[in-house]
């Protein structure tokens, strides 16, 4: 039953991803993007990865959707018609996907009895029995993320912080015109009349 649920969720993810690609309505695409992250979080919960599901739901379905909706307020809701498809972009997508599939080819199957988590139970036993004394927090997941996997968590935090700064820069900063490009009489300025010194106070 659990395997069937995961297969159904993964198929729904594929259908949602195709819908995001095909749709030309950007608002509908953003909503489907949030739905995609929410379904992915559900799949993580079924696979007992609750911490990953929480992150996916908060960041992917929550914050990212809000940022996309904010970006839509600066643009139109309809995507521009495509001129032509880029074969170079398709090539890089296919190569990247192939490398990702190659990278996970030696990973154990889900629920495999020969996975490191099953063949080396002393690792999980140490986390359960000694994490409270070695790290301090009573929550084992917090101990793993904050201490045993501290550098990995630090890298993820840097990525999220950098992305946030980039989004703030794209949405909040205004480009200023250089002084040499500023017109002599901008709109709203009072024309300078000959013989009248506007800079002198009388």
N, CA and C atoms as an extended XYZ file, in Angstrom:
606
Properties=species:S:1:pos:R:3:atomname:S:1:resname:S:1:resid:I:1 pbc="F F F"
N         0.825       -1.207        0.000 N   UNK     1
C         0.000        0.000        0.000 CA  UNK     1
C         0.860        1.258        0.000 C   UNK     1
N         1.925        1.228        0.785 N   UNK     2
C         2.809        2.395        0.846 CA  UNK     2
C         3.497        2.624       -0.493 C   UNK     2
N         3.953        1.538       -1.132 N   UNK     3
C         4.605        1.669       -2.434 CA  UNK     3
C         3.631        2.204       -3.477 C   UNK     3
N         2.386        1.723       -3.454 N   UNK     4
C         1.378        2.205       -4.394 CA  UNK     4
C         1.103        3.691       -4.189 C   UNK     4
N         1.048        4.129       -2.940 N   UNK     5
C         0.827        5.550       -2.652 CA  UNK     5
C         1.960        6.397       -3.201 C   UNK     5
N         3.193        5.948       -3.027 N   UNK     6
C         4.339        6.706       -3.528 CA  UNK     6
C         4.316        6.776       -5.050 C   UNK     6
N         3.979        5.656       -5.707 N   UNK     7
C         3.917        5.645       -7.172 CA  UNK     7
C         2.857        6.617       -7.673 C   UNK     7
N         1.698        6.630       -7.032 N   UNK     8
C         0.634        7.554       -7.436 CA  UNK     8
C         1.077        8.998       -7.252 C   UNK     8
N         1.728        9.306       -6.134 N   UNK     9
C         2.204       10.670       -5.893 CA  UNK     9
C         3.268       11.076       -6.910 C   UNK     9
N         4.162       10.165       -7.245 N   UNK    10
C         5.188       10.481       -8.237 CA  UNK    10
C         4.573       10.701       -9.615 C   UNK    10
N         3.570        9.915       -9.981 N   UNK    11
C         2.886       10.129      -11.258 CA  UNK    11
C         2.175       11.480      -11.271 C   UNK    11
N         1.585       11.838      -10.142 N   UNK    12
C         0.930       13.147      -10.045 CA  UNK    12
C         1.958       14.272      -10.170 C   UNK    12
N         3.150       14.058       -9.627 N   UNK    13
C         4.210       15.050       -9.775 CA  UNK    13
C         4.607       15.221      -11.235 C   UNK    13
N         4.689       14.124      -11.967 N   UNK    14
C         5.040       14.202      -13.393 CA  UNK    14
C         3.971       14.972      -14.166 C   UNK    14
N         2.700       14.673      -13.909 N   UNK    15
C         1.605       15.380      -14.591 CA  UNK    15
C         1.634       16.870      -14.249 C   UNK    15
N         1.882       17.193      -12.979 N   UNK    16
C         1.945       18.597      -12.564 CA  UNK    16
C         3.108       19.321      -13.237 C   UNK    16
N         4.265       18.648      -13.327 N   UNK    17
C         5.418       19.265      -13.984 CA  UNK    17
C         5.139       19.544      -15.456 C   UNK    17
N         4.472       18.607      -16.137 N   UNK    18
C         4.111       18.833      -17.544 CA  UNK    18
C         3.147       20.007      -17.666 C   UNK    18
N         2.196       20.098      -16.737 N   UNK    19
C         1.269       21.222      -16.749 CA  UNK    19
C         1.975       22.556      -16.564 C   UNK    19
N         2.975       22.614      -15.693 N   UNK    20
C         3.732       23.853      -15.486 CA  UNK    20
C         4.449       24.266      -16.765 C   UNK    20
N         4.980       23.283      -17.496 N   UNK    21
C         5.709       23.588      -18.736 CA  UNK    21
C         4.757       24.061      -19.835 C   UNK    21
N         3.596       23.427      -19.930 N   UNK    22
C         2.684       23.704      -21.042 CA  UNK    22
C         1.911       25.003      -20.843 C   UNK    22
N         1.535       25.322      -19.619 N   UNK    23
C         0.687       26.485      -19.367 CA  UNK    23
C         1.371       27.783      -19.789 C   UNK    23
N         0.589       28.698      -20.338 N   UNK    24
C         1.080       30.036      -20.680 CA  UNK    24
C         0.607       31.081      -19.675 C   UNK    24
N        -0.359       30.721      -18.836 N   UNK    25
C        -0.828       31.602      -17.773 CA  UNK    25
C         0.136       31.478      -16.595 C   UNK    25
N         0.890       32.540      -16.314 N   UNK    26
C         1.917       32.482      -15.273 CA  UNK    26
C         1.318       32.294      -13.887 C   UNK    26
N         0.138       32.862      -13.644 N   UNK    27
C        -0.493       32.695      -12.339 CA  UNK    27
C        -0.856       31.232      -12.096 C   UNK    27
N        -1.426       30.587      -13.114 N   UNK    28
C        -1.753       29.169      -12.986 CA  UNK    28
C        -0.490       28.326      -12.812 C   UNK    28
N         0.596       28.707      -13.499 N   UNK    29
C         1.852       27.973      -13.365 CA  UNK    29
C         2.414       28.105      -11.957 C   UNK    29
N         2.301       29.290      -11.360 N   UNK    30
C         2.776       29.487       -9.989 CA  UNK    30
C         1.969       28.642       -9.016 C   UNK    30
N         0.651       28.597       -9.214 N   UNK    31
C        -0.188       27.780       -8.333 CA  UNK    31
C         0.170       26.301       -8.465 C   UNK    31
N         0.414       25.843       -9.693 N   UNK    32
C         0.813       24.455       -9.891 CA  UNK    32
C         2.187       24.182       -9.280 C   UNK    32
N         3.068       25.179       -9.289 N   UNK    33
C         4.380       25.012       -8.661 CA  UNK    33
C         4.242       24.781       -7.158 C   UNK    33
N         3.376       25.568       -6.520 N   UNK    34
C         3.120       25.347       -5.101 CA  UNK    34
C         2.478       23.997       -4.837 C   UNK    34
N         1.562       23.584       -5.736 N   UNK    35
C         0.946       22.268       -5.591 CA  UNK    35
C         1.972       21.153       -5.761 C   UNK    35
N         2.912       21.346       -6.686 N   UNK    36
C         3.978       20.360       -6.891 CA  UNK    36
C         4.783       20.162       -5.609 C   UNK    36
N         5.174       21.260       -4.965 N   UNK    37
C         5.946       21.158       -3.729 CA  UNK    37
C         5.129       20.512       -2.617 C   UNK    37
N         3.829       20.804       -2.583 N   UNK    38
C         2.980       20.226       -1.547 CA  UNK    38
C         2.848       18.710       -1.730 C   UNK    38
N         2.694       18.268       -2.975 N   UNK    39
C         2.607       16.831       -3.237 CA  UNK    39
C         3.945       16.158       -2.931 C   UNK    39
N         5.055       16.827       -3.280 N   UNK    40
C         6.369       16.284       -2.958 CA  UNK    40
C         6.542       16.138       -1.446 C   UNK    40
N         6.056       17.119       -0.698 N   UNK    41
C         6.122       17.013        0.762 CA  UNK    41
C         5.308       15.826        1.259 C   UNK    41
N         4.153       15.579        0.631 N   UNK    42
C         3.367       14.410        1.004 CA  UNK    42
C         4.095       13.108        0.725 C   UNK    42
N         4.816       13.062       -0.414 N   UNK    43
C         5.600       11.863       -0.730 CA  UNK    43
C         6.714       11.657        0.292 C   UNK    43
N         7.344       12.742        0.728 N   UNK    44
C         8.391       12.616        1.748 CA  UNK    44
C         7.826       12.101        3.070 C   UNK    44
N         6.612       12.531        3.401 N   UNK    45
C         5.992       12.056        4.642 CA  UNK    45
C         5.718       10.556        4.562 C   UNK    45
N         5.238       10.106        3.405 N   UNK    46
C         4.978        8.668        3.239 CA  UNK    46
C         6.272        7.870        3.378 C   UNK    46
N         7.405        8.457        2.951 N   UNK    47
C         8.694        7.778        3.045 CA  UNK    47
C         9.381        8.031        4.386 C   UNK    47
N         8.633        8.580        5.356 N   UNK    48
C         9.133        8.806        6.722 CA  UNK    48
C        10.262        9.828        6.786 C   UNK    48
N        10.321       10.738        5.833 N   UNK    49
C        11.296       11.833        5.868 CA  UNK    49
C        10.548       13.113        6.258 C   UNK    49
N        10.138       13.168        7.519 N   UNK    50
C         9.275       14.259        7.967 CA  UNK    50
C        10.016       15.597        7.954 C   UNK    50
N        11.318       15.602        8.316 N   UNK    51
C        12.057       16.860        8.341 CA  UNK    51
C        12.205       17.438        6.940 C   UNK    51
N        12.457       16.569        5.947 N   UNK    52
C        12.551       17.038        4.558 CA  UNK    52
C        11.189       17.521        4.067 C   UNK    52
N        10.125       16.823        4.456 N   UNK    53
C         8.779       17.234        4.065 CA  UNK    53
C         8.426       18.599        4.643 C   UNK    53
N         8.824       18.832        5.887 N   UNK    54
C         8.549       20.131        6.507 CA  UNK    54
C         9.272       21.250        5.755 C   UNK    54
N        10.528       21.020        5.404 N   UNK    55
C        11.285       22.035        4.661 CA  UNK    55
C        10.681       22.281        3.285 C   UNK    55
N        10.299       21.210        2.594 N   UNK    56
C         9.709       21.343        1.266 CA  UNK    56
C         8.394       22.100        1.316 C   UNK    56
N         7.570       21.802        2.303 N   UNK    57
C         6.284       22.492        2.417 CA  UNK    57
C         6.468       23.961        2.772 C   UNK    57
N         7.413       24.258        3.670 N   UNK    58
C         7.603       25.646        4.107 CA  UNK    58
C         8.257       26.491        3.028 C   UNK    58
N         9.315       25.964        2.405 N   UNK    59
C        10.072       26.736        1.419 CA  UNK    59
C         9.467       26.611        0.022 C   UNK    59
N         9.268       25.362       -0.433 N   UNK    60
C         8.790       25.164       -1.793 CA  UNK    60
C         7.358       25.600       -2.003 C   UNK    60
N         6.465       25.184       -1.108 N   UNK    61
C         5.051       25.504       -1.282 CA  UNK    61
C         4.664       26.830       -0.636 C   UNK    61
N         5.415       27.273        0.355 N   UNK    62
C         5.058       28.505        1.058 CA  UNK    62
C         5.799       29.733        0.568 C   UNK    62
N         7.063       29.837        0.948 N   UNK    63
C         7.833       31.055        0.658 CA  UNK    63
C         8.019       31.261       -0.839 C   UNK    63
N         8.363       30.192       -1.566 N   UNK    64
C         8.593       30.334       -3.007 CA  UNK    64
C         7.340       30.802       -3.727 C   UNK    64
N         6.182       30.267       -3.345 N   UNK    65
C         4.933       30.689       -3.974 CA  UNK    65
C         4.653       32.158       -3.709 C   UNK    65
N         4.909       32.604       -2.491 N   UNK    66
C         4.702       34.023       -2.168 CA  UNK    66
C         5.639       34.902       -2.991 C   UNK    66
N         6.899       34.490       -3.142 N   UNK    67
C         7.848       35.277       -3.930 CA  UNK    67
C         7.439       35.324       -5.402 C   UNK    67
N         6.980       34.191       -5.931 N   UNK    68
C         6.520       34.175       -7.326 CA  UNK    68
C         5.315       35.084       -7.520 C   UNK    68
N         4.373       35.047       -6.595 N   UNK    69
C         3.205       35.916       -6.697 CA  UNK    69
C         3.602       37.380       -6.594 C   UNK    69
N         4.588       37.675       -5.744 N   UNK    70
C         5.084       39.055       -5.680 CA  UNK    70
C         5.747       39.486       -6.967 C   UNK    70
N         6.475       38.562       -7.595 N   UNK    71
C         7.120       38.899       -8.870 CA  UNK    71
C         6.097       39.135       -9.970 C   UNK    71
N         4.956       38.428       -9.919 N   UNK    72
C         3.924       38.614      -10.934 CA  UNK    72
C         3.309       40.007      -10.894 C   UNK    72
N         3.402       40.669       -9.747 N   UNK    73
C         2.860       42.024       -9.669 CA  UNK    73
C         3.686       43.019      -10.468 C   UNK    73
N         4.896       42.623      -10.883 N   UNK    74
C         5.759       43.494      -11.669 CA  UNK    74
C         5.725       43.150      -13.156 C   UNK    74
N         4.932       42.178      -13.538 N   UNK    75
C         4.937       41.753      -14.935 CA  UNK    75
C         3.537       41.330      -15.333 C   UNK    75
N         3.403       40.887      -16.580 N   UNK    76
C         2.113       40.418      -17.084 CA  UNK    76
C         1.889       38.970      -16.664 C   UNK    76
N         0.632       38.548      -16.714 N   UNK    77
C         0.287       37.198      -16.286 CA  UNK    77
C         0.347       36.192      -17.423 C   UNK    77
N         0.579       36.662      -18.635 N   UNK    78
C         0.658       35.774      -19.779 CA  UNK    78
C         2.089       35.711      -20.296 C   UNK    78
N         2.562       34.501      -20.548 N   UNK    79
C         3.908       34.327      -21.080 CA  UNK    79
C         3.963       34.738      -22.542 C   UNK    79
N         5.069       35.342      -22.957 N   UNK    80
C         5.232       35.730      -24.346 CA  UNK    80
C         5.292       34.500      -25.246 C   UNK    80
N         4.767       34.607      -26.460 N   UNK    81
C         4.850       33.462      -27.386 CA  UNK    81
C         6.301       33.093      -27.672 C   UNK    81
N         6.541       31.815      -27.808 N   UNK    82
C         7.888       31.354      -28.084 CA  UNK    82
C         8.266       31.641      -29.529 C   UNK    82
N         9.501       32.116      -29.722 N   UNK    83
C         9.994       32.289      -31.075 CA  UNK    83
C        10.438       30.966      -31.658 C   UNK    83
N        11.327       30.280      -30.975 N   UNK    84
C        11.800       28.967      -31.397 CA  UNK    84
C        12.414       28.274      -30.193 C   UNK    84
N        12.391       26.976      -30.228 N   UNK    85
C        12.974       26.195      -29.147 CA  UNK    85
C        14.487       26.127      -29.305 C   UNK    85
N        15.176       26.167      -28.181 N   UNK    86
C        16.638       26.134      -28.196 CA  UNK    86
C        17.109       24.696      -28.040 C   UNK    86
N        17.761       24.168      -29.061 N   UNK    87
C        18.306       22.813      -28.994 CA  UNK    87
C        19.496       22.748      -28.047 C   UNK    87
N        20.200       23.861      -27.903 N   UNK    88
C        21.334       23.884      -26.979 CA  UNK    88
C        20.840       23.723      -25.540 C   UNK    88
N        19.770       24.445      -25.194 N   UNK    89
C        19.205       24.314      -23.844 CA  UNK    89
C        18.692       22.903      -23.605 C   UNK    89
N        18.031       22.318      -24.624 N   UNK    90
C        17.547       20.943      -24.486 CA  UNK    90
C        18.708       19.973      -24.285 C   UNK    90
N        19.812       20.208      -24.983 N   UNK    91
C        20.981       19.348      -24.833 CA  UNK    91
C        21.517       19.388      -23.401 C   UNK    91
N        21.645       20.588      -22.841 N   UNK    92
C        22.166       20.704      -21.485 CA  UNK    92
C        21.201       20.101      -20.469 C   UNK    92
N        19.901       20.231      -20.706 N   UNK    93
C        18.926       19.623      -19.793 CA  UNK    93
C        19.043       18.105      -19.820 C   UNK    93
N        19.163       17.541      -21.019 N   UNK    94
C        19.283       16.082      -21.139 CA  UNK    94
C        20.580       15.593      -20.497 C   UNK    94
N        21.697       16.319      -20.727 N   UNK    95
C        22.975       15.916      -20.134 CA  UNK    95
C        22.917       16.000      -18.613 C   UNK    95
N        22.335       17.096      -18.093 N   UNK    96
C        22.222       17.243      -16.636 CA  UNK    96
C        21.352       16.150      -16.035 C   UNK    96
N        20.224       15.856      -16.684 N   UNK    97
C        19.376       14.777      -16.191 CA  UNK    97
C        20.069       13.426      -16.218 C   UNK    97
N        20.858       13.180      -17.292 N   UNK    98
C        21.608       11.933      -17.359 CA  UNK    98
C        22.644       11.817      -16.263 C   UNK    98
N        23.328       12.931      -15.958 N   UNK    99
C        24.325       12.911      -14.881 CA  UNK    99
C        23.673       12.668      -13.524 C   UNK    99
N        22.500       13.263      -13.317 N   UNK   100
C        21.792       13.040      -12.049 CA  UNK   100
C        21.363       11.583      -11.913 C   UNK   100
N        20.851       11.005      -13.004 N   UNK   101
C        20.460        9.596      -12.954 CA  UNK   101
C        21.672        8.695      -12.740 C   UNK   101
N        22.801        9.056      -13.352 N   UNK   102
C        24.010        8.273      -13.148 CA  UNK   102
C        24.497        8.385      -11.705 C   UNK   102
N        24.346        9.577      -11.117 N   UNK   103
C        24.805        9.777       -9.746 CA  UNK   103
C        24.013        8.987       -8.724 C   UNK   103
N        22.746        8.713       -9.001 N   UNK   104
C        21.924        7.981       -8.036 CA  UNK   104
C        21.793        6.503       -8.418 C   UNK   104
N        22.515        6.082       -9.445 N   UNK   105
C        22.368        4.692       -9.902 CA  UNK   105
C        22.872        3.687       -8.877 C   UNK   105
N        23.865        4.076       -8.048 N   UNK   106
C        24.400        3.133       -7.066 CA  UNK   106
C        23.753        3.271       -5.692 C   UNK   106
N        22.714        4.100       -5.599 N   UNK   107
C        22.012        4.232       -4.321 CA  UNK   107
C        21.128        3.007       -4.083 C   UNK   107
N        20.990        2.583       -2.837 N   UNK   108
C        20.104        1.442       -2.554 CA  UNK   108
C        18.653        1.796       -2.833 C   UNK   108
N        17.869        0.813       -3.212 N   UNK   109
C        16.455        1.022       -3.472 CA  UNK   109
C        15.728        1.390       -2.180 C   UNK   109
N        14.595        2.063       -2.340 N   UNK   110
C        13.813        2.489       -1.177 CA  UNK   110
C        13.338        1.267       -0.392 C   UNK   110
N        13.649        1.275        0.890 N   UNK   111
C        13.253        0.165        1.754 CA  UNK   111
C        14.110       -1.070        1.615 C   UNK   111
N        15.285       -0.938        0.966 N   UNK   112
C        16.132       -2.111        0.760 CA  UNK   112
C        16.733       -2.584        2.079 C   UNK   112
N        16.805       -3.900        2.237 N   UNK   113
C        17.376       -4.471        3.462 CA  UNK   113
C        18.896       -4.388        3.480 C   UNK   113
N        19.499       -4.063        2.326 N   UNK   114
C        20.964       -3.961        2.246 CA  UNK   114
C        21.452       -2.528        2.299 C   UNK   114
N        20.567       -1.580        2.598 N   UNK   115
C        20.991       -0.179        2.686 CA  UNK   115
C        21.863        0.023        3.921 C   UNK   115
N        22.737        1.044        3.904 N   UNK   116
C        23.604        1.279        5.074 CA  UNK   116
C        22.838        1.468        6.377 C   UNK   116
N        21.634        2.042        6.281 N   UNK   117
C        20.848        2.229        7.505 CA  UNK   117
C        20.429        0.900        8.121 C   UNK   117
N        20.309       -0.154        7.286 N   UNK   118
C        19.912       -1.461        7.793 CA  UNK   118
C        21.109       -2.329        8.164 C   UNK   118
N        22.197       -2.185        7.400 N   UNK   119
C        23.371       -3.028        7.651 CA  UNK   119
C        24.301       -2.437        8.706 C   UNK   119
N        24.128       -1.163        9.054 N   UNK   120
C        24.949       -0.536       10.092 CA  UNK   120
C        24.038        0.093       11.140 C   UNK   120
N        23.294       -0.717       11.876 N   UNK   121
C        22.354       -0.144       12.860 CA  UNK   121
C        23.050        0.547       14.015 C   UNK   121
N        24.362        0.325       14.171 N   UNK   122
C        25.047        0.969       15.292 CA  UNK   122
C        25.100        2.485       15.130 C   UNK   122
N        24.997        2.988       13.881 N   UNK   123
C        25.005        4.442       13.666 CA  UNK   123
C        23.736        5.055       14.250 C   UNK   123
N        22.593        4.493       13.857 N   UNK   124
C        21.336        5.010       14.404 CA  UNK   124
C        21.269        4.801       15.912 C   UNK   124
N        21.817        3.680       16.387 N   UNK   125
C        21.808        3.412       17.823 CA  UNK   125
C        22.616        4.451       18.579 C   UNK   125
N        23.752        4.877       17.981 N   UNK   126
C        24.558        5.888       18.656 CA  UNK   126
C        23.830        7.221       18.697 C   UNK   126
N        23.176        7.596       17.580 N   UNK   127
C        22.425        8.850       17.573 CA  UNK   127
C        21.331        8.828       18.636 C   UNK   127
N        20.642        7.698       18.763 N   UNK   128
C        19.537        7.607       19.704 CA  UNK   128
C        20.023        7.643       21.149 C   UNK   128
N        21.125        6.946       21.421 N   UNK   129
C        21.569        6.795       22.808 CA  UNK   129
C        22.512        7.899       23.274 C   UNK   129
N        23.333        8.483       22.356 N   UNK   130
C        24.384        9.384       22.789 CA  UNK   130
C        24.231       10.819       22.298 C   UNK   130
N        23.276       11.090       21.416 N   UNK   131
C        23.170       12.460       20.894 CA  UNK   131
C        22.800       13.450       21.986 C   UNK   131
N        21.998       13.008       22.950 N   UNK   132
C        21.632       13.921       24.031 CA  UNK   132
C        22.822       14.357       24.853 C   UNK   132
N        23.767       13.440       25.121 N   UNK   133
C        24.953       13.781       25.907 CA  UNK   133
C        26.005       14.500       25.062 C   UNK   133
N        26.137       14.121       23.774 N   UNK   134
C        27.178       14.707       22.936 CA  UNK   134
C        26.805       16.095       22.422 C   UNK   134
N        25.533       16.298       22.109 N   UNK   135
C        25.110       17.566       21.509 CA  UNK   135
C        24.302       18.402       22.494 C   UNK   135
N        23.277       17.800       23.084 N   UNK   136
C        22.487       18.541       24.059 CA  UNK   136
C        20.996       18.520       23.813 C   UNK   136
N        20.511       18.884       22.594 N   UNK   137
C        19.064       18.925       22.387 CA  UNK   137
C        18.433       17.538       22.519 C   UNK   137
N        17.263       17.451       23.096 N   UNK   138
C        16.612       16.143       23.238 CA  UNK   138
C        16.087       15.596       21.916 C   UNK   138
N        15.872       16.475       20.927 N   UNK   139
C        15.377       16.041       19.624 CA  UNK   139
C        16.547       15.515       18.796 C   UNK   139
N        16.463       14.255       18.357 N   UNK   140
C        17.570       13.633       17.630 CA  UNK   140
C        17.767       14.289       16.265 C   UNK   140
N        16.658       14.643       15.590 N   UNK   141
C        16.772       15.279       14.276 CA  UNK   141
C        17.509       16.610       14.385 C   UNK   141
N        17.202       17.376       15.428 N   UNK   142
C        17.897       18.648       15.645 CA  UNK   142
C        19.382       18.426       15.883 C   UNK   142
N        19.716       17.392       16.641 N   UNK   143
C        21.123       17.087       16.893 CA  UNK   143
C        21.857       16.737       15.603 C   UNK   143
N        21.218       15.939       14.748 N   UNK   144
C        21.856       15.547       13.489 CA  UNK   144
C        22.040       16.748       12.582 C   UNK   144
N        21.017       17.574       12.448 N   UNK   145
C        21.103       18.718       11.529 CA  UNK   145
C        22.041       19.795       12.039 C   UNK   145
N        22.061       20.020       13.345 N   UNK   146
C        22.840       21.125       13.896 CA  UNK   146
C        24.273       20.743       14.235 C   UNK   146
N        24.555       19.456       14.444 N   UNK   147
C        25.890       19.065       14.874 CA  UNK   147
C        26.535       18.058       13.932 C   UNK   147
N        25.976       16.859       13.857 N   UNK   148
C        26.597       15.820       13.029 CA  UNK   148
C        26.614       16.219       11.550 C   UNK   148
N        25.582       16.923       11.117 N   UNK   149
C        25.496       17.389        9.739 CA  UNK   149
C        25.580       18.906        9.697 C   UNK   149
N        26.376       19.478       10.587 N   UNK   150
C        26.407       20.929       10.736 CA  UNK   150
C        26.899       21.660        9.507 C   UNK   150
N        27.969       21.165        8.873 N   UNK   151
C        28.517       21.844        7.692 CA  UNK   151
C        27.519       21.796        6.525 C   UNK   151
N        26.834       20.676        6.374 N   UNK   152
C        25.823       20.572        5.324 CA  UNK   152
C        24.687       21.553        5.572 C   UNK   152
N        24.243       21.654        6.818 N   UNK   153
C        23.183       22.603        7.156 CA  UNK   153
C        23.652       24.037        6.956 C   UNK   153
N        24.915       24.314        7.282 N   UNK   154
C        25.453       25.648        7.056 CA  UNK   154
C        25.453       25.992        5.569 C   UNK   154
N        25.828       25.035        4.729 N   UNK   155
C        25.796       25.276        3.284 CA  UNK   155
C        24.390       25.543        2.781 C   UNK   155
N        23.411       24.790        3.277 N   UNK   156
C        22.024       25.032        2.875 CA  UNK   156
C        21.555       26.415        3.320 C   UNK   156
N        21.954       26.808        4.518 N   UNK   157
C        21.568       28.132        5.009 CA  UNK   157
C        22.171       29.239        4.153 C   UNK   157
N        23.424       29.071        3.739 N   UNK   158
C        24.071       30.064        2.877 CA  UNK   158
C        23.352       30.161        1.536 C   UNK   158
N        22.934       29.021        0.990 N   UNK   159
C        22.213       29.027       -0.286 CA  UNK   159
C        20.888       29.765       -0.160 C   UNK   159
N        20.127       29.466        0.902 N   UNK   160
C        18.842       30.131        1.104 CA  UNK   160
C        19.046       31.624        1.341 C   UNK   160
N        20.056       31.994        2.127 N   UNK   161
C        20.329       33.410        2.387 CA  UNK   161
C        20.717       34.134        1.099 C   UNK   161
N        21.560       33.518        0.288 N   UNK   162
C        21.969       34.125       -0.982 CA  UNK   162
C        20.778       34.300       -1.916 C   UNK   162
N        19.907       33.278       -1.971 N   UNK   163
C        18.712       33.392       -2.808 CA  UNK   163
C        17.803       34.518       -2.328 C   UNK   163
N        17.660       34.655       -1.007 N   UNK   164
C        16.842       35.742       -0.475 CA  UNK   164
C        17.400       37.112       -0.808 C   UNK   164
N        18.710       37.266       -0.697 N   UNK   165
C        19.339       38.544       -1.052 CA  UNK   165
C        19.145       38.841       -2.535 C   UNK   165
N        19.269       37.800       -3.386 N   UNK   166
C        19.083       37.995       -4.824 CA  UNK   166
C        17.658       38.421       -5.142 C   UNK   166
N        16.674       37.795       -4.483 N   UNK   167
C        15.277       38.166       -4.724 CA  UNK   167
C        15.017       39.595       -4.260 C   UNK   167
N        15.547       39.966       -3.101 N   UNK   168
C        15.380       41.340       -2.625 CA  UNK   168
C        16.017       42.329       -3.590 C   UNK   168
N        17.181       41.967       -4.139 N   UNK   169
C        17.829       42.841       -5.109 CA  UNK   169
C        17.026       42.993       -6.383 C   UNK   169
N        16.382       41.913       -6.833 N   UNK   170
C        15.598       41.978       -8.065 CA  UNK   170
C        14.302       42.758       -7.880 C   UNK   170
N        13.691       42.651       -6.708 N   UNK   171
C        12.397       43.273       -6.485 CA  UNK   171
C        12.480       44.657       -5.858 C   UNK   171
N        13.536       44.934       -5.106 N   UNK   172
C        13.559       46.162       -4.326 CA  UNK   172
C        14.475       47.254       -4.803 C   UNK   172
N        15.524       46.926       -5.557 N   UNK   173
C        16.480       47.934       -5.963 CA  UNK   173
C        16.035       48.624       -7.240 C   UNK   173
N        16.260       49.919       -7.317 N   UNK   174
C        15.945       50.697       -8.511 CA  UNK   174
C        17.245       51.188       -9.138 C   UNK   174
N        17.299       51.072      -10.428 N   UNK   175
C        18.486       51.533      -11.142 CA  UNK   175
C        18.456       53.046      -11.263 C   UNK   175
N        19.538       53.662      -10.870 N   UNK   176
C        19.640       55.112      -10.969 CA  UNK   176
C        20.364       55.503      -12.244 C   UNK   176
N        19.894       56.573      -12.840 N   UNK   177
C        20.493       57.051      -14.062 CA  UNK   177
C        21.794       57.768      -13.743 C   UNK   177
N        22.864       57.472      -14.446 N   UNK   178
C        24.125       58.189      -14.223 CA  UNK   178
C        23.960       59.679      -14.471 C   UNK   178
N        24.824       60.471      -13.841 N   UNK   179
C        24.704       61.920      -13.954 CA  UNK   179
C        24.893       62.405      -15.384 C   UNK   179
N        25.771       61.712      -16.133 N   UNK   180
C        26.005       62.177      -17.498 CA  UNK   180
C        24.815       61.885      -18.414 C   UNK   180
N        23.886       60.998      -18.008 N   UNK   181
C        22.722       60.711      -18.814 CA  UNK   181
C        21.501       61.497      -18.359 C   UNK   181
N        21.615       62.268      -17.285 N   UNK   182
C        20.496       63.044      -16.780 CA  UNK   182
C        20.235       64.227      -17.699 C   UNK   182
N        19.004       64.413      -18.195 N   UNK   183
C        18.734       65.552      -19.088 CA  UNK   183
C        18.884       66.875      -18.353 C   UNK   183
N        19.161       67.896      -19.139 N   UNK   184
C        19.373       69.224      -18.548 CA  UNK   184
C        18.114       69.728      -17.878 C   UNK   184
N        16.971       69.524      -18.529 N   UNK   185
C        15.689       69.932      -17.944 CA  UNK   185
C        14.813       68.698      -17.847 C   UNK   185
N        14.758       68.124      -16.663 N   UNK   186
C        13.908       66.965      -16.458 CA  UNK   186
C        12.460       67.394      -16.331 C   UNK   186
N        11.552       66.458      -16.481 N   UNK   187
C        10.131       66.782      -16.383 CA  UNK   187
C         9.805       67.288      -14.984 C   UNK   187
N         9.095       68.411      -14.929 N   UNK   188
C         8.739       68.989      -13.645 CA  UNK   188
C         9.650       70.119      -13.206 C   UNK   188
N        10.795       70.310      -13.882 N   UNK   189
C        11.699       71.400      -13.536 CA  UNK   189
C        11.164       72.720      -14.066 C   UNK   189
N        11.469       73.798      -13.340 N   UNK   190
C        11.091       75.138      -13.780 CA  UNK   190
C        12.118       75.622      -14.786 C   UNK   190
N        11.691       76.033      -15.977 N   UNK   191
C        12.675       76.483      -16.987 CA  UNK   191
C        13.495       77.652      -16.464 C   UNK   191
N        14.764       77.659      -16.803 N   UNK   192
C        15.675       78.715      -16.376 CA  UNK   192
C        15.563       79.886      -17.335 C   UNK   192
N        15.166       81.042      -16.810 N   UNK   193
C        15.009       82.232      -17.646 CA  UNK   193
C        16.299       83.030      -17.646 C   UNK   193
N        16.647       83.603      -18.811 N   UNK   194
C        17.865       84.438      -18.876 CA  UNK   194
C        17.756       85.634      -17.954 C   UNK   194
N        18.864       85.908      -17.251 N   UNK   195
C        18.904       87.043      -16.353 CA  UNK   195
C        18.333       86.778      -14.995 C   UNK   195
N        17.827       85.583      -14.772 N   UNK   196
C        17.241       85.242      -13.482 CA  UNK   196
C        18.052       84.135      -12.854 C   UNK   196
N        18.731       84.497      -11.777 N   UNK   197
C        19.613       83.551      -11.103 CA  UNK   197
C        18.798       82.803      -10.060 C   UNK   197
N        18.470       81.539      -10.368 N   UNK   198
C        17.648       80.757       -9.433 CA  UNK   198
C        18.450       80.244       -8.261 C   UNK   198
N        19.768       80.296       -8.372 N   UNK   199
C        20.591       79.746       -7.287 CA  UNK   199
C        20.869       80.780       -6.213 C   UNK   199
N        20.603       82.045       -6.483 N   UNK   200
C        20.939       83.101       -5.523 CA  UNK   200
C        19.709       83.424       -4.685 C   UNK   200
N        19.875       83.489       -3.393 N   UNK   201
C        18.786       83.824       -2.494 CA  UNK   201
C        18.710       85.323       -2.332 C   UNK   201
N        17.489       85.879       -2.441 N   UNK   202
C        17.318       87.309       -2.283 CA  UNK   202
C        16.538       87.580       -1.021 C   UNK   202
